[in-house]
Amino acid sequence: MRIRKIALIVAAALAVSAVGCAKEKGTPDVSEKEKETQEEITTVITEEETTEMATEHISPVETVSATLNSQITVNRTIGRAEGSNTIKFPLADLIEDGDRVKSFTFTIYSGDGGDIGGFKGGCGIAVDTDCPAATNKGWYQSPDFSAPTQGSYGEITWEVPDELKDYIHAGGEVLFGYWWGNCESIRIENVVCTYERTREVPVDGMGAAEVGISVNYSDPDNTIHVPLDFIPDKVIPQVVTFKVSAAGGFGKYTGAFGINSSKGKYQSGDTAVFTNDSSIELVWFVPDKAKECIAQNNELVLGYWWSEQPSVTLDTVSVKYSQGEGFTGEFPVMTTTAAPEDNAAVQTATVAAAERGFRTADEIVSQIKVGWNLGNTLDSYNTDKEGLETEIGWGNVKTTKEIIKSVKSAGFNAIRIPVTWAEHMDGDTISTEWMNRVQEVVDYAYNEGMFVIINMHHDDYIWFEPQKSSYNGDSFRLKTIWEQICERFADYDDRLIFEGMNEPRTVGSTMEWMGGTKDERSVINDYANDFVNTVRKSGGNNAARTLIVTTYAASADSIALNDFRVPTGGNIILSVHYYAPWKFAEGSETAFTESGKDEVSAKFAELKKKFIDKGTPVIIDEFGCVNAASTATRCDYYKYYINNAKANGIKCFVWDNGKMSGESSFGIFNRGALTWDGDLLGAIMEGAK
């Protein structure tokens, strides 16, 4: 055993030496004598029992318990009429399995700005089927309850009965119902869940630091950054405690946690604590996704979004940590963290654009006046047609140069060409005939000097879904499709823009049009990175090309926006689809009311704050209203919508599916006759001025 111990020490020393040299010069030269020594060491070690070669470090386990608070912003409206007076939210967006829920608080606003008065409603929650307190199998419905409100605002808290707490799991849903109040409808802005978390955490040590940094919620950067230089290198933060104080009672503290490093950034969902105290302790159990960012130059981040105190101070921070993979027993082996395979290509996007004289994504969006969608054409699928004939499978005429010239002459300087690829592939290979036709239509617009967007459209309905179980296969196919598109359009300049996905979602799921689940939104972020990395890696103009990414289902719901992570590297546009107010857009209501205007204005302001103000330009590349309201009302809608979006830095693309009347009649242009609805066209152009 003495020989073995010496051999291990020498091996560790050589490993350190080799890595250090490699950092400076690449692979070091090895002398014959060193080779002999290494061979001797290898021989000695392999002759011993491999299980005795090194003792694996097992961190001591500590039980850590804390009361936590998570918040989701939902901005959903419900009425008090039966059938439309309840809404459900997935618990997975608020808790993890093993957490014990204590309460939910729903922040509500009057739908019309009036006094809510006395609120009457109820709550429900999914429970295990063996829960003795369940009111129905797998469900608990609370008795009706009343709560006071403060004019047009209210905070409605439901204390979860103790007899339910051991039967609630993250896979369920919580229900909020509005039975009665002075208002016809209420808007639920956010949901806060208070819960207890107890975890067995590996802990090798704890470090703490006095910080004393203040931040104002109105600061452009309303976050506090704390270097993690008060804990050893190559350890993993497990639990972080932030002690925060203010000049007076917080009322409600809202913020978030994060980790930044040379490897990447992670930001948690929002936390929200109701308290009248002037000091609070915020506990963060560091999730695995955040731990993946641990590398070099690590720093903790505390975000401060709002409370009744404009400024707060982070007094101290403490971190419980465990040894990381860089430790092997008591012999620390030097390691380096490699950047992701495609990171180098991604990081050169902005530089590549400057080298080629390409416009940035910001510049392109600023130069777009207003856009038009060639809808229900190259995106058609599941028709009675085959091959190139699918273009007319949903009732539109074949696209011609004259059609695109008319679009340009009407005043549109950008066109979105939705394309469905799945029905035109042999295995993973796109049909040459179909690719040629797509290029032909692209050229019609490109040669007119327009900005042109092409995408992967109804593939998200046919085969593509944001599930972890299908991620590997779907990611491969996504990348394969975009590799072929990149090759075909490699020489086009910055007026050609690629949009990775259309409305990526789990078709038929409960949350399909409500922002998705937390896991689904996470997978969408992975797909967005796959798309961007694939295009950048193809090189040439594609390394600099402006790209469009989107949220789950292209949703503008706050919950989808909050969890979306914009890929790094620059020249990225975020797109959402926003048919709002929905009942007016789809035709069941025919008045574009003041509350409807307020709804779209608030959403545009939210998009500006969350993305544009932070450096990511935004477009809405689908919106519109069907032919149900009067022409004058529809004109008012288009003009107001486009003008208000523009005021927030957002440019819009009108959805036109070619249908001028009847169900889903979003058409404004008769392509066969080359005639426009002049009133609507005039309103669109007036709004875009």
Long-range contacts (C-beta under 8 A, 24 or more apart in sequence): 1-52, 3-44, 4-44, 4-45, 4-48, 4-52, 4-53, 7-41, 7-44, 7-45, 8-45, 8-53, 8-54, 8-331, 9-331, 10-37, 10-41, 11-41, 11-45, 12-331, 12-333, 14-38, 14-41, 15-333, 15-334, 16-333, 16-334, 19-334, 19-335, 19-336, 20-334, 23-336, 54-328, 54-329, 54-331, 55-329, 56-329, 57-323, 57-327, 57-328, 57-329, 59-202, 59-203, 59-204, 59-322, 59-323, 60-202, 60-203, 60-204, 61-200, 61-201, 61-202, 61-203, 62-200, 62-201, 62-202, 62-203, 62-320, 63-198, 63-199, 63-200, 63-201, 64-198, 64-199, 64-201, 64-203, 64-239, 64-285, 64-320, 65-196, 65-197, 65-198, 65-199, 66-196, 66-197, 66-239, 66-283, 66-285, 67-102, 67-194, 67-195, 67-196, 67-197, 67-283, 68-99, 68-194, 68-195, 68-196, 68-197, 68-271, 68-283, 68-285, 69-192, 69-193, 69-194, 69-195, 69-271, 69-272, 69-273, 69-274, 70-94, 70-95, 70-192, 70-193, 70-195, 70-269, 70-270, 70-271, 70-272, 71-190, 71-191, 71-192, 71-193, 71-254, 71-269, 71-270, 71-271, 71-272, 72-190, 72-191, 72-269, 72-270, 72-558, 72-559, 72-562, 73-189, 73-190, 73-270, 73-558, 73-559, 73-562, 74-188, 74-189, 74-190, 74-191, 74-515, 74-557, 74-558, 74-559, 75-187, 75-188, 75-189, 75-557, 75-558, 75-602, 75-603, 76-187, 76-188, 76-514, 76-557, 77-111, 77-185, 77-186, 77-187, 77-188, 78-176, 78-178, 78-185, 78-186, 78-188, 79-111, 79-178, 79-184, 79-185, 80-178, 80-179, 80-180, 80-181, 80-183, 80-184, 80-185, 80-186, 81-184, 85-177, 85-178, 85-179, 86-175, 86-176, 86-177, 86-178, 87-175, 87-176, 87-177, 87-188, 88-173, 88-174, 88-175, 88-176, 88-510, 89-173, 89-174, 89-176, 89-191, 90-172, 90-173, 90-510, 90-511, 90-517, 90-518, 91-125, 91-126, 91-168, 91-169, 91-170, 91-171, 91-172, 91-173, 91-174, 91-193, 92-170, 92-171, 92-517, 92-518, 92-519, 93-269, 93-517, 93-518, 93-559, 94-174, 94-191, 94-193, 94-195, 95-170, 95-193, 95-195, 96-170, 96-197, 97-169, 97-170, 97-171, 98-197, 98-198, 98-199, 99-170, 99-195, 99-196, 99-197, 100-165, 100-166, 100-168, 100-195, 100-196, 100-197, 101-125, 101-160, 101-164, 101-165, 101-168, 101-193, 101-194, 101-195, 102-159, 102-160, 102-165, 102-194, 102-195, 102-196, 103-157, 103-158, 103-159, 103-160, 103-193, 103-194, 104-157, 104-158, 104-160, 104-174, 104-176, 104-191, 104-192, 104-193, 104-194, 105-155, 105-156, 105-157, 105-158, 105-191, 105-192, 105-194, 105-274, 106-155, 106-156, 106-157, 106-158, 106-176, 106-188, 106-190, 106-191, 106-192, 107-153, 107-154, 107-155, 107-188, 107-189, 107-190, 107-191, 107-192, 108-149, 108-153, 108-154, 108-155, 108-156, 108-186, 108-187, 108-188, 108-189, 109-152, 109-153, 109-154, 109-186, 109-187, 109-189, 110-151, 110-152, 110-153, 110-182, 110-183, 110-186, 110-187, 111-183, 111-184, 111-185, 111-186, 111-187, 111-595, 112-183, 112-184, 112-185, 112-595, 113-152, 113-595, 114-152, 114-182, 114-183, 115-149, 115-151, 115-152, 115-182, 115-183, 116-149, 116-151, 116-152, 116-153, 116-154, 116-181, 116-182, 116-183, 116-186, 117-149, 117-181, 117-182, 117-183, 118-146, 118-147, 118-148, 118-149, 118-180, 118-181, 119-146, 119-147, 119-148, 119-149, 119-154, 119-156, 119-178, 119-180, 119-181, 120-144, 120-145, 120-146, 120-179, 120-180, 120-181, 121-145, 121-147, 121-156, 121-176, 121-177, 121-178, 121-179, 121-180, 122-175, 122-177, 122-179, 123-158, 123-174, 123-175, 123-176, 123-177, 124-174, 124-175, 124-177, 125-160, 125-164, 125-168, 125-172, 125-173, 125-174, 125-175, 126-168, 126-169, 126-171, 126-172, 126-173, 126-174, 127-164, 127-167, 127-168, 127-172, 128-167, 128-168, 128-169, 130-167, 131-163, 131-164, 131-167, 132-163, 133-161, 133-163, 133-164, 133-167, 134-167, 140-164, 141-175, 144-179, 149-181, 155-274, 173-510, 190-270, 190-272, 190-558, 192-272, 192-274, 197-285, 199-285, 201-238, 201-239, 201-285, 201-320, 201-322, 202-238, 202-322, 203-238, 203-239, 203-320, 203-321, 203-322, 204-235, 204-321, 204-322, 204-323, 205-231, 205-232, 205-235, 205-320, 205-321, 206-318, 206-319, 206-320, 206-321, 207-231, 207-232, 207-318, 207-319, 207-321, 208-316, 208-317, 208-318, 208-319, 209-316, 209-317, 209-318, 210-315, 210-316, 211-314, 211-315, 211-316, 211-317, 212-313, 212-314, 212-315, 213-313, 213-314, 214-311, 214-312, 214-313, 214-314, 215-304, 215-311, 215-312, 215-314, 216-304, 216-310, 216-311, 217-304, 217-305, 217-306, 217-307, 217-310, 217-311, 218-310, 220-613, 222-303, 222-304, 222-305, 223-258, 223-301, 223-302, 223-303, 223-304, 224-301, 224-302, 224-304, 224-314, 225-260, 225-299, 225-300, 225-301, 226-299, 226-300, 226-301, 226-302, 226-314, 226-317, 227-297, 227-298, 227-299, 228-298, 228-299, 228-300, 228-319, 230-319, 231-319, 231-321, 232-321, 233-326, 234-323, 234-324, 234-325, 234-326, 234-327, 234-332, 234-335, 235-321, 235-322, 235-323, 235-324, 236-286, 236-291, 236-294, 236-321, 236-322, 236-323, 236-324, 237-286, 237-290, 237-291, 237-294, 237-300, 237-319, 237-320, 237-321, 238-285, 238-286, 238-319, 238-320, 238-321, 238-322, 239-283, 239-284, 239-285, 239-286, 239-319, 239-320, 240-283, 240-284, 240-286, 240-300, 240-317, 240-318, 240-319, 240-320, 241-281, 241-282, 241-283, 241-284, 241-317, 241-318, 241-319, 242-281, 242-282, 242-283, 242-284, 242-302, 242-314, 242-316, 242-317, 243-279, 243-280, 243-281, 243-314, 243-315, 243-316, 243-317, 244-279, 244-280, 244-281, 244-282, 244-302, 244-312, 244-313, 244-314, 244-315, 245-278, 245-279, 245-280, 245-312, 245-313, 245-315, 246-278, 246-279, 246-307, 246-309, 246-311, 246-312, 246-313, 247-278, 247-309, 247-311, 248-278, 248-308, 248-309, 249-275, 249-276, 249-277, 249-278, 249-308, 249-309, 250-275, 250-276, 250-277, 250-278, 250-280, 250-307, 250-308, 250-309, 250-312, 251-275, 251-276, 251-307, 251-308, 251-309, 252-306, 252-307, 252-308, 253-280, 253-282, 253-304, 253-306, 253-307, 253-312, 254-304, 254-305, 254-306, 254-307, 255-282, 255-302, 255-303, 255-304, 255-305, 256-302, 256-303, 256-305, 257-282, 257-284, 257-300, 257-301, 257-302, 257-303, 258-290, 258-300, 258-301, 258-302, 258-303, 259-286, 259-290, 259-293, 259-294, 259-298, 259-299, 259-300, 259-301, 260-293, 260-298, 260-299, 260-301, 261-293, 261-294, 261-295, 261-296, 261-297, 261-298, 261-299, 262-295, 262-296, 262-297, 262-337, 263-292, 263-293, 263-294, 263-295, 263-296, 263-337, 263-339, 264-292, 264-293, 264-295, 265-293, 266-290, 266-292, 266-293, 267-301, 267-303, 269-562, 269-563, 270-305, 270-562, 278-309, 279-315, 289-522, 294-324, 295-337, 296-337, 340-533, 342-533, 342-534, 342-536, 342-537, 345-533, 345-536, 345-537, 345-539, 345-543, 346-532, 346-533, 346-536, 346-567, 346-568, 346-569, 347-568, 347-569, 348-536, 348-543, 348-569, 349-536, 349-543, 349-544, 349-569, 349-570, 349-571, 350-569, 350-570, 350-571, 352-543, 352-544, 353-494, 353-544, 353-546, 353-570, 353-571, 355-544, 356-494, 356-541, 356-544, 358-493, 358-494, 358-541, 358-544, 358-545, 358-546, 358-571, 359-494, 359-546, 360-546, 360-570, 360-571, 361-546, 361-570, 361-571, 361-572, 361-573, 361-616, 361-617, 362-617, 364-451, 364-494, 364-497, 364-546, 364-573, 364-617, 365-573, 365-617, 365-618, 365-619, 365-649, 365-651, 367-413, 367-451, 368-413, 368-414, 368-451, 368-619, 368-651, 369-411, 369-412, 369-413, 369-414, 369-651, 369-688, 370-411, 370-412, 370-413, 370-414, 370-642, 370-651, 370-652, 370-653, 370-654, 370-684, 370-685, 370-687, 370-688, 371-412, 371-413, 371-414, 371-415, 371-416, 371-451, 371-453, 371-619, 371-621, 371-651, 371-652, 371-653, 371-654, 372-407, 372-410, 372-412, 372-414, 372-415, 372-416, 372-653, 372-654, 372-656, 372-669, 373-415, 373-416, 373-418, 373-621, 373-622, 373-653, 373-654, 373-655, 373-656, 373-657, 374-399, 374-415, 374-416, 374-417, 374-418, 374-441, 374-656, 375-418, 375-655, 375-656, 375-657, 375-658, 375-666, 376-657, 376-658, 376-659, 377-417, 377-418, 377-658, 378-417, 378-418, 378-419, 378-420, 378-437, 378-438, 378-441, 378-457, 379-418, 379-419, 379-420, 379-457, 379-458, 380-420, 381-420, 381-422, 381-423, 381-458, 381-461, 381-462, 382-423, 387-424, 387-431, 387-433, 387-434, 388-433, 388-434, 388-437, 390-423, 390-424, 391-437, 394-657, 394-658, 395-658, 395-659, 396-657, 396-658, 396-671, 397-671, 397-672, 399-441, 399-444, 399-671, 400-444, 401-444, 402-674, 403-444, 403-671, 403-674, 404-441, 404-444, 404-445, 404-448, 404-450, 405-444, 405-448, 406-669, 406-674, 406-676, 407-445, 407-450, 407-669, 408-445, 408-448, 408-449, 408-450, 410-669, 410-676, 410-681, 410-685, 411-681, 411-684, 411-685, 411-688, 412-450, 413-449, 413-450, 413-451, 414-450, 414-451, 414-452, 414-453, 414-651, 414-653, 415-445, 415-450, 415-451, 415-452, 415-453, 416-453, 416-455, 416-499, 416-621, 416-653, 417-441, 417-442, 417-445, 417-452, 417-453, 417-454, 417-455, 418-455, 418-457, 418-458, 418-502, 419-454, 419-455, 419-456, 419-457, 420-456, 420-457, 420-458, 420-459, 420-462, 421-456, 421-459, 421-481, 422-458, 422-459, 422-462, 422-463, 423-462, 425-481, 428-476, 428-477, 428-480, 428-481, 429-484, 430-481, 430-484, 430-485, 435-484, 435-488, 439-488, 439-489, 442-489, 442-492, 442-496, 446-492, 446-495, 446-496, 449-495, 450-495, 451-495, 451-497, 452-495, 452-496, 452-497, 453-497, 453-498, 453-499, 453-548, 453-621, 453-653, 454-485, 454-489, 454-496, 454-497, 454-498, 454-499, 455-498, 455-499, 455-500, 455-501, 455-502, 455-548, 456-481, 456-482, 456-499, 456-500, 456-501, 456-502, 457-502, 458-502, 459-502, 460-501, 460-502, 460-503, 460-504, 460-505, 460-507, 461-507, 464-501, 464-504, 465-504, 465-505, 465-506, 465-507, 466-504, 466-505, 466-506, 466-516, 466-520, 466-521, 466-523, 466-524, 466-527, 466-552, 467-506, 467-519, 467-520, 467-523, 468-519, 468-523, 471-523, 471-526, 474-527, 475-526, 475-527, 475-530, 478-527, 478-530, 478-531, 478-534, 479-530, 479-531, 479-534, 482-531, 482-534, 482-535, 483-534, 483-538, 486-534, 486-535, 486-538, 486-542, 487-538, 489-542, 490-538, 490-540, 490-541, 490-542, 491-540, 491-541, 492-541, 493-541, 494-541, 494-544, 494-545, 494-546, 496-545, 497-545, 497-546, 497-547, 497-548, 497-573, 498-531, 498-535, 498-542, 498-545, 498-547, 498-548, 499-547, 499-548, 499-549, 499-550, 499-575, 499-621, 500-527, 500-528, 500-531, 500-532, 500-547, 500-548, 500-549, 500-550, 501-527, 501-528, 501-531, 501-549, 501-550, 502-550, 502-554, 503-550, 503-553, 503-554, 503-577, 504-550, 504-552, 504-553, 504-554, 505-552, 505-553, 512-553, 513-553, 513-555, 514-555, 514-557, 514-559, 515-551, 515-552, 515-553, 515-555, 515-557, 515-558, 515-559, 515-560, 516-552, 516-553, 516-555, 516-560, 518-563, 520-552, 521-551, 521-552, 521-559, 521-560, 521-563, 521-564, 522-563, 524-550, 524-551, 524-552, 524-564, 525-563, 525-564, 525-565, 528-564, 528-565, 528-566, 528-567, 529-567, 532-567, 532-569, 532-572, 533-567, 536-569, 544-571, 545-571, 546-571, 546-572, 546-573, 547-571, 547-572, 547-573, 548-572, 548-573, 548-574, 548-575, 548-619, 548-621, 549-573, 549-574, 549-575, 550-574, 550-575, 550-576, 551-576, 553-577, 554-622, 556-580, 556-603, 556-607, 556-620, 558-606, 561-606, 561-607, 561-610, 561-611, 562-610, 566-611, 566-616, 572-616, 573-616, 573-617, 573-618, 573-619, 574-607, 574-611, 574-616, 574-617, 574-618, 574-619, 575-618, 575-619, 575-620, 575-621, 576-607, 576-618, 576-620, 577-620, 577-621, 577-622, 577-623, 578-603, 578-620, 578-622, 578-623, 579-622, 579-623, 579-624, 579-625, 579-655, 580-623, 584-625, 584-629, 584-637, 585-623, 585-624, 585-625, 585-626, 586-626, 587-625, 587-626, 587-627, 587-628, 587-629, 588-628, 590-628, 590-629, 590-630, 590-633, 591-629, 591-633, 592-629, 592-633, 592-636, 592-637, 592-640, 597-640, 597-644, 600-640, 600-641, 600-644, 600-645, 601-644, 604-644, 604-645, 604-647, 604-648, 604-650, 605-648, 607-648, 607-650, 608-648, 608-649, 608-650, 612-648, 612-649, 612-650, 617-649, 618-649, 618-650, 619-650, 619-651, 619-652, 619-653, 620-645, 620-650, 620-651, 620-652, 620-653, 621-652, 621-653, 622-653, 622-655, 623-652, 623-653, 623-654, 623-655, 624-654, 624-655, 624-656, 624-666, 624-668, 625-666, 626-663, 626-664, 626-665, 626-666, 627-660, 627-661, 627-662, 627-665, 627-667, 628-665, 631-677, 631-679, 631-680, 634-680, 634-683, 635-679, 635-680, 635-682, 635-683, 636-683, 638-680, 638-683, 638-684, 638-687, 639-683, 639-684, 639-686, 639-687, 640-687, 641-687, 642-684, 642-687, 642-688, 643-686, 643-687, 643-688, 643-689, 646-687, 646-688, 652-688, 654-684
